[in-house]
Amino acid sequence: MESVGRIHNFGAGPAVLPIEVVEEVAAALPNLLDSGFGLLEVSHRSATFQSVIDSAMERIRRVLSVPDDYEVLFLQGGASTQFYMTALNLIGEGEKADFLVTGGWSQKALREAGRVGDAAAAWDDSANGFRSVPQDGDYSIREDAAYVHYTSNNTLYGTQYHHLPDSGGKPRVVDASSDICGVPIDVSAHDVIYAGAQKNLGASGVTLVIISPWALSRGKEGLPTMLDYNTHVSKGSMFNTPNTSGIYILDRVFAWIEQNGGLEGAIERNRTKAALLYGELDRSDFWRPHAHGGSRSVMNVTWRLADEALESVFLAEAEAARMGGLKGHQCIGGIRASMYNSCSMESVKALVGFMRDFESRHG
Ligand SMILES: Cc1ncc(COP(=O)(O)O)c(C=O)c1O
């Protein structure tokens, strides 16, 4: 790591990638897969790129056990476009959708869906500072809701569901941007899963969408072409020029996941990293973890220092110790360590060691 001057990167996204993937990308830049075309210079209509996108889709199906009748799409416009696109495709005339609002991203998803139809919060924890996710029974879903939307991991506040939320028998739509492929997921229990790639899956500029036959059947006549899921299914995610290099990186990240124990391996490593960091946070009153017990995220760990004035010192010293991306989001301040799949155990150990040292000097 030192040889290429890389730091311990705890950034929330775009986030650290496995060094093996970074090196593969570097090697592909002048010549992708011996095609003679560079990674950034190859046509999406070429056989070379078709093999890349096919490979990426197959790997995703394998790693996430995607049911055969579901479609896998690589779209653009980020998860933020999906806030509106899911609602546009799924809410019919006069229909409703219910939202579990557990942070800034689900607030935004709800706001966008409200442009399409009657979208309402079935649960909203903003008054409590978004410290936990709801348990089944904490909310009820409207009888006539077409679907329920939730955010599986709240990147900003550091909370996460550790169960499949009850949807009152309605289809589930999930924004899994910050924990896809890092925690268990039952794809068949959802009708739309969407995730920006830039945290657990690769680089920014690709949005993974996994969509069920039911969700595709909801498509209406007259939708704007680019916002109609059926457009992208019918063209194999190449209705317009896709993010070719981003899809290549995604394929390489999935290959790396497969070579490192698949989804199970990633889950296990993430649990171990999270246990180490939360263990340190719980050890002393010097630290004030944000999320409540059962809702703690294994991907984004958020905390304050008991003496908040020391937070800027912590960040400056961490940077000097070659640890970056630790500044908490402005909505809660403090410290946030994002530990996506590619964040190594070595990095987390370095952080915990630094924290102990910091406490011994400032505590
Ligand atoms: C849970 C979640 N949803 C949505 C977004 C927005 O994603 P994008 O920037 O790809 O639109 C983010 C970005 O951090 C996120 O963490």
The ligand as an SDF file (V2000), in Angstrom:
LIG
                    3D

 16 16  0  0  0  0  0  0  0  0999 V2000
  -28.4170    5.4850    0.6620 C   0  0  0  0  0  0  0  0  0  0  0  0
  -28.1170    6.4430   -0.4490 C   0  0  0  0  0  0  0  0  0  0  0  0
  -29.0640    6.7240   -1.3600 N   0  0  0  0  0  0  0  0  0  0  0  0
  -28.8580    7.5680   -2.3570 C   0  0  0  0  0  0  0  0  0  0  0  0
  -27.6380    8.2170   -2.5080 C   0  0  0  0  0  0  0  0  0  0  0  0
  -27.4520    9.1620   -3.6470 C   0  0  0  0  0  0  0  0  0  0  0  0
  -26.7520    8.5000   -4.6170 O   0  0  0  0  0  0  0  0  0  0  0  0
  -26.2890    9.1900   -5.9750 P   0  0  0  0  0  0  0  0  0  0  0  0
  -25.2810   10.2090   -5.6110 O   0  0  0  0  0  0  0  0  0  0  0  0
  -25.7280    8.0130   -6.7240 O   0  0  0  0  0  0  0  0  0  0  0  0
  -27.4910    9.7680   -6.6230 O   0  0  0  0  0  0  0  0  0  0  0  0
  -26.6170    7.9590   -1.6010 C   0  0  0  0  0  0  0  0  0  0  0  0
  -25.3080    8.6180   -1.7480 C   0  0  0  0  0  0  0  0  0  0  0  0
  -24.4860    8.6610   -0.8750 O   0  0  0  0  0  0  0  0  0  0  0  0
  -26.8680    7.0590   -0.5510 C   0  0  0  0  0  0  0  0  0  0  0  0
  -25.9180    6.7900    0.3650 O   0  0  0  0  0  0  0  0  0  0  0  0
  1  2  1  0
  2  3  1  0
  2 15  2  0
  3  4  2  0
  4  5  1  0
  5  6  1  0
  5 12  2  0
  6  7  1  0
  7  8  1  0
  8  9  2  0
  8 10  1  0
  8 11  1  0
 12 13  1  0
 12 15  1  0
 13 14  2  0
 15 16  1  0
M  END
$$$$
